[in-house]
């Protein structure tokens, strides 16, 4: 295992792509470039609050020996010191925000440090979020508060445990400095503790990187960036294939479809699916006002900024994914001679999402197959019953596997666990009919081992999720200096499908008090 301070960092992004020649670290429009050099802003009293042992093992890194700035690795993770070979930079990109072109955005508070390489040859980019101003900070301070940083740290690692394609998080560091934020944009700003999260991914390039180059007419830089991403992150695409950019776009579409199908499987709602928050690698990126669908409401969004339009609501995520990919296709148009080749990518997105989502839904339900068209009435009845019964979705789907046990649980027993109050007799009659139909589908066609299918259900329906109310409790505790709950959640979320004795409270339905409490359900973009 290695220490950060002893590693030699590399930076292919800087070596192979054009830089902003201007070194002034002040808000400004940046010309034809992929990034700007920038130094993190020093913080007063860095202290390590949390560390992902799992990711550190993958990176072959030792945990810092001391939690304070006395440890040089903590200084690096706080932005107070450079490691060997580091040349920090902020990426330049644009994007569509809530359906409207926002022009230049860029890394306003995220600063990449460089790439480290494991002994197996895997490369990872390390990025500090909340590390200070950059030329892309606009009117912001480049900092982040503890509550948003903890949410990103915890959810990044939780999504990895859930099997969802995602960026990762290595560390959470307190800055020892206050940050002023108006949490609900209601004219009541207050000082909150500041923090920095170290994000990790093979690349943080987004759809918006290409959009900005296209809008500005920077076609040669756009081509260089596309070649860079293909060369290093899509090596199966042949460099001399005349259709290479269209084939690459198809792969982006397929990866994005799989990612969003996973979101739908676990009930994740991103909250801010702007094109600048869409990874070119098909990874979940930028954990802001996300949330988990705990009771059935297909138009629920955790983002208070989106409360009126609900553009990024749970059920709309698949179509927004397609809309965002269409914006990327427009940005790549100068690279592709035949526009119909890009349309093929969008069609692949639709086909991949439908096939992946249907397969995942079948496993969640423990049935051989699900056809969203022919099974629409049965599925609609399920969702209506879940909503009418105020059932907790994670609990319901997890408990559903008990119906496939050698001695099946009664459906009334299942509903008692999932619902705060057992449904009324008229609803119970409808539930009875639905469960009869479910049993018929379980038996239909392949008569495979029910126990095998039951175990498969338990691998698609998680017990533990970083529900907003649990994360909020961890934030409140950590603000008081207690990391116990955060560490417990991180431990459970490493393997969220395996039951742990004594952890039943973390798998239970959301308590009534948390339904409407600030920070436990909906959130703003303030961070």
ROTITI-771446 format. One record per residue (C-alpha): residue number from 1; residue in one letter; chain; x, y, z. Coordinates in nm, 3 decimals. Example, Ala and Ser with C-alpha at 12.3 -4.5 7.8 and 13.67 -1.06 7.14 Angstrom:
BEGIN
1|A|A|1.230|-0.450|0.780
2|S|A|1.367|-0.106|0.714
end
This chain:
BEGIN
1|X|A|0.000|0.000|0.000
2|X|A|0.123|0.347|-0.091
3|X|A|0.094|0.698|0.046
4|X|A|-0.034|0.983|-0.168
5|X|A|0.269|1.194|-0.090
6|X|A|0.500|0.928|-0.232
7|X|A|0.320|0.878|-0.565
8|X|A|0.410|1.028|-0.899
9|X|A|0.099|1.172|-1.062
10|X|A|0.050|1.197|-1.438
11|X|A|-0.191|1.409|-1.644
12|X|A|-0.273|1.284|-1.991
13|X|A|-0.557|1.538|-2.012
14|X|A|-0.305|1.822|-1.985
15|X|A|-0.043|1.659|-2.204
16|X|A|-0.272|1.592|-2.500
17|X|A|-0.532|1.870|-2.500
18|X|A|-0.512|2.251|-2.541
19|X|A|-0.480|2.467|-2.231
20|X|A|-0.613|2.809|-2.147
21|X|A|-0.302|3.029|-2.189
22|X|A|-0.428|3.280|-1.935
23|X|A|-0.324|3.207|-1.576
24|X|A|-0.543|3.464|-1.397
25|X|A|-0.764|3.284|-1.149
26|X|A|-1.062|3.512|-1.178
27|X|A|-1.408|3.471|-1.328
28|X|A|-1.392|3.521|-1.704
29|X|A|-1.491|3.373|-2.038
30|X|A|-1.223|3.129|-2.147
31|X|A|-1.135|3.089|-2.512
32|X|A|-1.064|2.780|-2.722
33|X|A|-0.929|2.541|-2.456
34|X|A|-1.022|2.228|-2.262
35|X|A|-0.904|2.345|-1.919
36|X|A|-0.740|2.616|-1.713
37|X|A|-0.448|2.572|-1.475
38|X|A|-0.549|2.668|-1.122
39|X|A|-0.424|2.622|-0.768
40|X|A|-0.656|2.507|-0.487
41|X|A|-0.712|2.771|-0.220
42|X|A|-0.551|2.681|0.111
43|X|A|-0.774|2.608|0.410
44|X|A|-0.711|2.688|0.775
45|X|A|-0.740|2.362|0.965
46|X|A|-0.793|2.050|0.751
47|X|A|-0.906|1.736|0.929
48|X|A|-0.989|1.396|0.781
49|X|A|-1.351|1.312|0.862
50|X|A|-1.413|1.003|0.650
51|X|A|-1.220|0.761|0.432
52|X|A|-1.332|0.488|0.192
53|X|A|-1.127|0.182|0.278
54|X|A|-1.280|-0.005|-0.016
55|X|A|-1.177|0.251|-0.276
56|X|A|-0.840|0.303|-0.108
57|X|A|-0.773|-0.069|-0.148
58|X|A|-0.851|-0.046|-0.521
59|X|A|-0.616|0.252|-0.547
60|X|A|-0.354|0.074|-0.333
61|X|A|-0.346|0.367|-0.091
62|X|A|-0.279|0.379|0.280
63|X|A|-0.514|0.570|0.503
64|X|A|-0.348|0.886|0.637
65|X|A|-0.181|0.809|0.969
66|X|A|-0.320|1.122|1.134
67|X|A|-0.653|1.294|1.084
68|X|A|-0.507|1.644|1.100
69|X|A|-0.281|1.853|0.878
70|X|A|0.021|1.699|1.045
71|X|A|-0.017|1.423|0.787
72|X|A|0.105|1.531|0.440
73|X|A|-0.163|1.319|0.271
74|X|A|-0.434|1.515|0.451
75|X|A|-0.270|1.834|0.328
76|X|A|-0.297|1.704|-0.029
77|X|A|-0.661|1.600|0.017
78|X|A|-0.737|1.948|0.152
79|X|A|-0.568|2.125|-0.140
80|X|A|-0.297|2.270|0.083
81|X|A|-0.012|2.079|-0.080
82|X|A|0.082|1.925|-0.413
83|X|A|0.184|1.566|-0.462
84|X|A|0.468|1.476|-0.696
85|X|A|0.385|1.558|-1.057
86|X|A|0.052|1.728|-0.979
87|X|A|-0.052|2.016|-1.205
88|X|A|-0.400|2.110|-1.084
89|X|A|-0.661|2.216|-1.339
90|X|A|-1.028|2.303|-1.379
91|X|A|-1.214|2.175|-1.685
92|X|A|-1.400|2.403|-1.924
93|X|A|-1.746|2.298|-2.039
94|X|A|-2.098|2.425|-2.094
95|X|A|-2.437|2.262|-2.076
96|X|A|-2.813|2.268|-2.094
97|X|A|-2.961|2.336|-1.752
98|X|A|-3.330|2.253|-1.705
99|X|A|-3.366|2.240|-2.083
100|X|A|-3.200|2.576|-2.157
101|X|A|-2.852|2.645|-2.291
102|X|A|-2.640|2.799|-2.014
103|X|A|-2.320|2.857|-2.216
104|X|A|-1.990|2.839|-2.024
105|X|A|-2.012|2.659|-1.689
106|X|A|-1.698|2.460|-1.612
107|X|A|-1.548|2.334|-1.288
108|X|A|-1.643|2.619|-1.058
109|X|A|-1.522|2.450|-0.740
110|X|A|-1.379|2.117|-0.856
111|X|A|-1.005|2.101|-0.917
112|X|A|-0.841|1.793|-1.065
113|X|A|-0.503|1.700|-0.921
114|X|A|-0.386|1.440|-1.172
115|X|A|-0.397|1.069|-1.241
116|X|A|-0.253|0.790|-1.033
117|X|A|-0.180|0.447|-1.178
118|X|A|-0.218|0.118|-0.991
119|X|A|0.027|-0.167|-1.021
120|X|A|-0.226|-0.336|-1.252
121|X|A|-0.207|-0.037|-1.486
122|X|A|-0.549|0.114|-1.405
123|X|A|-0.561|0.493|-1.410
124|X|A|-0.778|0.712|-1.191
125|X|A|-0.822|1.088|-1.188
126|X|A|-0.841|1.249|-0.843
127|X|A|-1.045|1.565|-0.808
128|X|A|-1.110|1.791|-0.507
129|X|A|-1.462|1.932|-0.488
130|X|A|-1.490|2.245|-0.274
131|X|A|-1.124|2.338|-0.316
132|X|A|-1.170|2.705|-0.405
133|X|A|-1.232|2.948|-0.687
134|X|A|-1.153|2.884|-1.053
135|X|A|-1.212|3.092|-1.367
136|X|A|-1.547|2.908|-1.391
137|X|A|-1.677|2.995|-1.045
138|X|A|-1.897|3.277|-1.174
139|X|A|-2.026|3.454|-0.859
140|X|A|-1.960|3.162|-0.622
141|X|A|-1.680|3.108|-0.371
142|X|A|-1.562|2.769|-0.497
143|X|A|-1.629|2.607|-0.162
144|X|A|-1.868|2.335|-0.043
145|X|A|-2.044|2.277|0.287
146|X|A|-2.019|1.966|0.501
147|X|A|-2.378|1.852|0.440
148|X|A|-2.345|1.840|0.059
149|X|A|-1.994|1.696|0.073
150|X|A|-2.098|1.417|0.309
151|X|A|-2.395|1.339|0.085
152|X|A|-2.169|1.308|-0.219
153|X|A|-1.908|1.103|-0.033
154|X|A|-2.162|0.857|0.107
155|X|A|-2.380|0.820|-0.202
156|X|A|-2.086|0.773|-0.439
157|X|A|-1.969|0.472|-0.242
158|X|A|-2.326|0.348|-0.183
159|X|A|-2.400|0.348|-0.556
160|X|A|-2.086|0.143|-0.614
161|X|A|-2.209|-0.108|-0.358
162|X|A|-2.548|-0.116|-0.530
163|X|A|-2.383|-0.204|-0.861
164|X|A|-2.472|0.127|-1.027
165|X|A|-2.209|0.280|-1.260
166|X|A|-2.072|0.577|-1.067
167|X|A|-1.787|0.808|-0.987
168|X|A|-1.633|0.730|-0.649
169|X|A|-1.524|0.919|-0.337
170|X|A|-1.203|0.858|-0.144
171|X|A|-1.211|1.107|0.142
172|X|A|-1.404|1.376|0.321
173|X|A|-1.199|1.654|0.479
174|X|A|-1.320|1.937|0.701
175|X|A|-1.164|2.273|0.612
176|X|A|-1.193|2.437|0.953
177|X|A|-1.354|2.737|0.783
178|X|A|-1.719|2.845|0.766
179|X|A|-1.906|2.871|0.437
180|X|A|-2.212|3.094|0.395
181|X|A|-2.508|2.928|0.225
182|X|A|-2.881|2.997|0.188
183|X|A|-3.000|2.636|0.202
184|X|A|-3.352|2.697|0.070
185|X|A|-3.287|3.019|-0.123
186|X|A|-3.536|3.193|0.107
187|X|A|-3.323|3.486|0.215
188|X|A|-3.188|3.321|0.529
189|X|A|-2.819|3.247|0.471
190|X|A|-2.612|3.107|0.754
191|X|A|-2.260|2.990|0.819
192|X|A|-2.203|2.616|0.781
193|X|A|-1.888|2.408|0.825
194|X|A|-1.688|2.373|0.504
195|X|A|-1.559|2.046|0.360
196|X|A|-1.380|1.899|0.059
197|X|A|-1.453|1.560|-0.096
198|X|A|-1.194|1.381|-0.309
199|X|A|-1.377|1.237|-0.609
200|X|A|-1.228|0.957|-0.818
201|X|A|-1.309|0.840|-1.172
202|X|A|-1.130|0.730|-1.488
203|X|A|-1.241|1.067|-1.631
204|X|A|-1.474|1.353|-1.541
205|X|A|-1.546|1.457|-1.903
206|X|A|-1.914|1.538|-1.956
207|X|A|-2.155|1.590|-2.245
208|X|A|-2.117|1.963|-2.181
209|X|A|-1.746|1.959|-2.267
210|X|A|-1.839|1.880|-2.628
211|X|A|-2.141|2.109|-2.633
212|X|A|-1.939|2.419|-2.550
213|X|A|-1.680|2.349|-2.820
214|X|A|-1.958|2.294|-3.076
215|X|A|-2.148|2.611|-2.983
216|X|A|-1.827|2.818|-2.998
217|X|A|-1.727|2.667|-3.333
218|X|A|-1.413|2.510|-3.183
219|X|A|-1.435|2.206|-3.408
220|X|A|-1.069|2.109|-3.408
221|X|A|-1.055|2.115|-3.027
222|X|A|-1.379|1.915|-3.019
223|X|A|-1.217|1.655|-3.245
224|X|A|-0.906|1.640|-3.026
225|X|A|-1.119|1.587|-2.716
226|X|A|-1.323|1.314|-2.889
227|X|A|-1.004|1.140|-3.002
228|X|A|-0.864|1.165|-2.650
229|X|A|-1.171|1.005|-2.492
230|X|A|-1.187|0.728|-2.754
231|X|A|-0.814|0.655|-2.731
232|X|A|-0.805|0.624|-2.353
233|X|A|-1.157|0.518|-2.254
234|X|A|-1.309|0.339|-2.556
235|X|A|-1.006|0.144|-2.686
236|X|A|-1.221|-0.116|-2.868
237|X|A|-1.311|0.143|-3.133
238|X|A|-1.062|0.123|-3.417
239|X|A|-0.874|0.444|-3.488
240|X|A|-0.899|0.412|-3.868
241|X|A|-1.268|0.320|-3.887
242|X|A|-1.445|0.599|-4.081
243|X|A|-1.752|0.546|-3.862
244|X|A|-1.553|0.567|-3.540
245|X|A|-1.724|0.876|-3.396
246|X|A|-2.070|0.736|-3.467
247|X|A|-1.975|0.399|-3.317
248|X|A|-1.836|0.580|-3.015
249|X|A|-2.160|0.773|-2.977
250|X|A|-2.351|0.442|-2.988
251|X|A|-2.140|0.311|-2.701
252|X|A|-2.205|0.628|-2.498
253|X|A|-2.577|0.580|-2.560
254|X|A|-2.565|0.217|-2.448
255|X|A|-2.369|0.296|-2.132
256|X|A|-2.604|0.580|-2.045
257|X|A|-2.906|0.354|-2.094
258|X|A|-2.765|0.089|-1.861
259|X|A|-2.684|0.352|-1.597
260|X|A|-3.035|0.498|-1.600
261|X|A|-3.192|0.150|-1.593
262|X|A|-2.996|0.092|-1.272
263|X|A|-3.128|0.420|-1.133
264|X|A|-3.482|0.302|-1.198
265|X|A|-3.408|-0.038|-1.043
266|X|A|-3.294|0.102|-0.708
267|X|A|-3.529|0.403|-0.705
268|X|A|-3.255|0.665|-0.741
269|X|A|-3.356|1.013|-0.855
270|X|A|-3.062|1.227|-0.964
271|X|A|-3.242|1.558|-0.930
272|X|A|-3.024|1.763|-1.169
273|X|A|-2.987|1.578|-1.500
274|X|A|-2.841|1.876|-1.682
275|X|A|-2.610|1.790|-1.972
276|X|A|-2.313|1.921|-1.774
277|X|A|-2.394|1.652|-1.515
278|X|A|-2.386|1.365|-1.765
279|X|A|-2.065|1.160|-1.780
280|X|A|-1.922|1.070|-2.119
281|X|A|-1.838|0.729|-1.965
282|X|A|-2.192|0.651|-1.850
283|X|A|-2.119|0.706|-1.482
284|X|A|-2.341|0.872|-1.225
285|X|A|-2.178|1.206|-1.154
286|X|A|-2.246|1.518|-0.944
287|X|A|-2.448|1.411|-0.643
288|X|A|-2.648|1.721|-0.557
289|X|A|-3.016|1.716|-0.453
290|X|A|-3.061|1.343|-0.520
291|X|A|-3.312|1.123|-0.343
292|X|A|-3.470|0.778|-0.326
293|X|A|-3.822|0.688|-0.431
294|X|A|-3.956|0.555|-0.102
295|X|A|-4.330|0.562|-0.177
296|X|A|-4.475|0.537|-0.527
297|X|A|-4.495|0.875|-0.697
298|X|A|-4.354|0.863|-1.050
299|X|A|-4.339|1.244|-1.070
300|X|A|-4.148|1.286|-0.744
301|X|A|-3.828|1.486|-0.752
302|X|A|-3.600|1.560|-0.455
303|X|A|-3.495|1.895|-0.603
304|X|A|-3.693|2.191|-0.468
305|X|A|-3.559|2.400|-0.759
306|X|A|-3.748|2.162|-0.991
307|X|A|-4.063|2.143|-0.777
308|X|A|-4.288|2.327|-1.024
309|X|A|-4.178|2.171|-1.352
310|X|A|-4.061|1.829|-1.224
311|X|A|-3.844|1.798|-1.532
312|X|A|-3.611|1.553|-1.359
313|X|A|-3.872|1.346|-1.176
314|X|A|-3.816|0.972|-1.128
315|X|A|-4.028|0.849|-1.420
316|X|A|-3.892|1.113|-1.658
317|X|A|-3.527|1.016|-1.618
318|X|A|-3.525|0.774|-1.917
319|X|A|-3.666|1.034|-2.157
320|X|A|-3.434|1.304|-2.020
321|X|A|-3.143|1.068|-2.084
322|X|A|-3.254|1.050|-2.448
323|X|A|-3.296|1.430|-2.467
324|X|A|-2.948|1.486|-2.328
325|X|A|-2.797|1.236|-2.571
326|X|A|-2.969|1.418|-2.857
327|X|A|-2.792|1.737|-2.743
328|X|A|-2.462|1.548|-2.745
329|X|A|-2.540|1.416|-3.094
330|X|A|-2.589|1.773|-3.212
331|X|A|-2.252|1.868|-3.063
332|X|A|-2.080|1.579|-3.245
333|X|A|-2.243|1.655|-3.579
334|X|A|-1.926|1.809|-3.726
335|X|A|-1.743|1.478|-3.673
336|X|A|-1.993|1.257|-3.855
337|X|A|-2.063|1.278|-4.230
338|X|A|-2.393|1.089|-4.219
339|X|A|-2.638|1.221|-3.961
340|X|A|-2.837|0.897|-3.970
341|X|A|-2.544|0.724|-3.798
342|X|A|-2.603|0.941|-3.491
343|X|A|-2.973|0.856|-3.503
344|X|A|-2.869|0.491|-3.480
345|X|A|-2.707|0.571|-3.147
346|X|A|-3.028|0.722|-3.011
347|X|A|-3.218|0.415|-3.126
348|X|A|-2.967|0.196|-2.949
349|X|A|-3.024|0.398|-2.632
350|X|A|-3.398|0.328|-2.648
351|X|A|-3.351|-0.043|-2.723
352|X|A|-3.082|-0.090|-2.458
353|X|A|-3.282|0.088|-2.191
354|X|A|-3.600|-0.108|-2.265
355|X|A|-3.420|-0.445|-2.264
356|X|A|-3.212|-0.368|-1.954
357|X|A|-3.499|-0.215|-1.759
358|X|A|-3.732|-0.506|-1.844
359|X|A|-3.473|-0.764|-1.739
360|X|A|-3.406|-0.582|-1.413
361|X|A|-3.777|-0.546|-1.340
362|X|A|-3.828|-0.919|-1.401
363|X|A|-3.554|-1.002|-1.150
364|X|A|-3.695|-0.753|-0.897
365|X|A|-4.033|-0.923|-0.923
366|X|A|-3.899|-1.278|-0.937
367|X|A|-4.071|-1.360|-1.265
368|X|A|-3.927|-1.509|-1.580
369|X|A|-3.977|-1.202|-1.797
370|X|A|-4.157|-0.870|-1.806
371|X|A|-4.294|-0.704|-2.116
372|X|A|-4.375|-0.344|-2.035
373|X|A|-4.647|-0.346|-2.304
374|X|A|-4.827|-0.678|-2.254
375|X|A|-4.778|-0.664|-1.876
376|X|A|-4.874|-0.297|-1.852
377|X|A|-5.209|-0.351|-1.680
378|X|A|-5.057|-0.584|-1.419
379|X|A|-4.771|-0.344|-1.351
380|X|A|-5.003|-0.043|-1.339
381|X|A|-5.221|-0.223|-1.084
382|X|A|-4.911|-0.288|-0.870
383|X|A|-4.809|0.077|-0.874
384|X|A|-5.163|0.193|-0.797
385|X|A|-5.181|-0.046|-0.504
386|X|A|-4.840|0.061|-0.374
387|X|A|-4.947|0.427|-0.386
388|X|A|-5.290|0.366|-0.233
389|X|A|-5.138|0.156|0.048
390|X|A|-4.856|0.406|0.119
391|X|A|-4.616|0.113|0.089
392|X|A|-4.243|0.159|0.137
393|X|A|-4.097|0.052|-0.198
394|X|A|-3.755|-0.076|-0.084
395|X|A|-3.917|-0.280|0.193
396|X|A|-4.192|-0.415|-0.035
397|X|A|-3.961|-0.532|-0.311
398|X|A|-3.712|-0.683|-0.070
399|X|A|-3.984|-0.868|0.119
400|X|A|-4.147|-0.988|-0.203
401|X|A|-3.886|-1.263|-0.232
402|X|A|-4.041|-1.428|0.073
403|X|A|-4.332|-1.524|-0.151
404|X|A|-4.096|-1.758|-0.338
405|X|A|-3.973|-1.936|-0.023
406|X|A|-4.055|-2.307|0.030
407|X|A|-4.314|-2.196|0.286
408|X|A|-4.428|-1.862|0.142
409|X|A|-4.518|-1.574|0.370
410|X|A|-4.875|-1.452|0.340
411|X|A|-4.919|-1.136|0.139
412|X|A|-5.082|-0.977|0.446
413|X|A|-4.762|-1.034|0.643
414|X|A|-4.557|-0.875|0.366
415|X|A|-4.784|-0.571|0.356
416|X|A|-4.767|-0.532|0.734
417|X|A|-4.390|-0.481|0.702
418|X|A|-4.411|-0.247|0.402
419|X|A|-4.708|-0.033|0.511
420|X|A|-4.754|0.186|0.815
421|X|A|-5.116|0.066|0.835
422|X|A|-5.256|-0.252|0.681
423|X|A|-5.462|-0.156|0.376
424|X|A|-5.841|-0.146|0.393
425|X|A|-6.038|-0.462|0.304
426|X|A|-6.122|-0.339|-0.047
427|X|A|-5.753|-0.283|-0.117
428|X|A|-5.665|-0.620|0.035
429|X|A|-5.898|-0.786|-0.214
430|X|A|-5.715|-0.619|-0.502
431|X|A|-5.382|-0.711|-0.345
432|X|A|-5.497|-1.073|-0.323
433|X|A|-5.577|-1.075|-0.694
434|X|A|-5.243|-0.913|-0.778
435|X|A|-5.046|-1.168|-0.576
436|X|A|-5.238|-1.452|-0.743
437|X|A|-5.134|-1.310|-1.080
438|X|A|-4.778|-1.274|-0.953
439|X|A|-4.770|-1.640|-0.851
440|X|A|-4.899|-1.739|-1.194
441|X|A|-4.615|-1.546|-1.357
442|X|A|-4.360|-1.702|-1.124
443|X|A|-4.476|-2.044|-1.245
444|X|A|-4.509|-1.947|-1.611
445|X|A|-4.270|-2.095|-1.866
446|X|A|-3.941|-2.190|-1.708
447|X|A|-4.009|-2.397|-1.396
448|X|A|-3.664|-2.328|-1.255
449|X|A|-3.575|-2.354|-0.891
450|X|A|-3.777|-2.102|-0.693
451|X|A|-3.494|-2.071|-0.441
452|X|A|-3.251|-1.970|-0.716
453|X|A|-3.495|-1.706|-0.836
454|X|A|-3.556|-1.587|-0.480
455|X|A|-3.185|-1.538|-0.424
456|X|A|-3.162|-1.349|-0.753
457|X|A|-3.437|-1.116|-0.628
458|X|A|-3.235|-1.042|-0.317
459|X|A|-2.942|-0.940|-0.537
460|X|A|-3.152|-0.682|-0.721
461|X|A|-3.354|-0.546|-0.429
462|X|A|-3.127|-0.380|-0.173
463|X|A|-3.187|-0.389|0.201
464|X|A|-2.987|-0.075|0.275
465|X|A|-2.997|0.259|0.096
466|X|A|-2.853|0.599|0.194
467|X|A|-3.204|0.733|0.244
468|X|A|-3.209|1.108|0.285
469|X|A|-3.326|1.095|0.647
470|X|A|-3.042|0.860|0.744
471|X|A|-2.788|1.076|0.563
472|X|A|-2.932|1.386|0.731
473|X|A|-2.888|1.226|1.072
474|X|A|-2.528|1.142|0.983
475|X|A|-2.472|1.506|0.882
476|X|A|-2.614|1.638|1.209
477|X|A|-2.399|1.396|1.409
478|X|A|-2.082|1.476|1.215
479|X|A|-2.138|1.850|1.259
480|X|A|-2.117|1.772|1.632
481|X|A|-1.797|1.573|1.581
482|X|A|-1.953|1.225|1.588
483|X|A|-1.874|1.007|1.283
484|X|A|-2.025|0.687|1.425
485|X|A|-2.341|0.689|1.213
486|X|A|-2.154|0.780|0.896
487|X|A|-1.911|0.494|0.948
488|X|A|-2.197|0.252|1.021
489|X|A|-2.380|0.353|0.704
490|X|A|-2.065|0.327|0.497
491|X|A|-2.008|-0.025|0.631
492|X|A|-2.363|-0.142|0.552
493|X|A|-2.370|0.020|0.209
494|X|A|-2.059|-0.163|0.094
495|X|A|-2.282|-0.470|0.055
496|X|A|-2.640|-0.342|0.067
497|X|A|-2.795|-0.674|-0.038
498|X|A|-2.666|-0.878|0.257
499|X|A|-2.863|-0.873|0.583
500|X|A|-2.662|-0.777|0.890
501|X|A|-2.786|-0.877|1.234
502|X|A|-2.868|-0.576|1.447
503|X|A|-2.905|-0.343|1.148
504|X|A|-3.281|-0.386|1.103
505|X|A|-3.353|-0.019|1.172
506|X|A|-3.149|0.078|0.864
507|X|A|-3.368|-0.145|0.643
508|X|A|-3.702|-0.030|0.785
509|X|A|-3.952|0.205|0.622
510|X|A|-3.893|0.577|0.657
511|X|A|-4.036|0.707|0.986
512|X|A|-4.331|0.944|0.966
513|X|A|-4.135|1.234|1.118
514|X|A|-3.887|1.228|0.828
515|X|A|-4.142|1.256|0.548
516|X|A|-4.152|1.636|0.542
517|X|A|-3.855|1.740|0.756
518|X|A|-3.611|1.973|0.584
519|X|A|-3.316|1.779|0.446
520|X|A|-3.486|1.440|0.493
521|X|A|-3.689|1.436|0.173
522|X|A|-3.655|1.722|-0.075
523|X|A|-3.343|1.939|-0.099
524|X|A|-3.225|2.243|-0.287
525|X|A|-2.917|2.279|-0.508
526|X|A|-2.747|2.481|-0.233
527|X|A|-2.413|2.330|-0.145
end
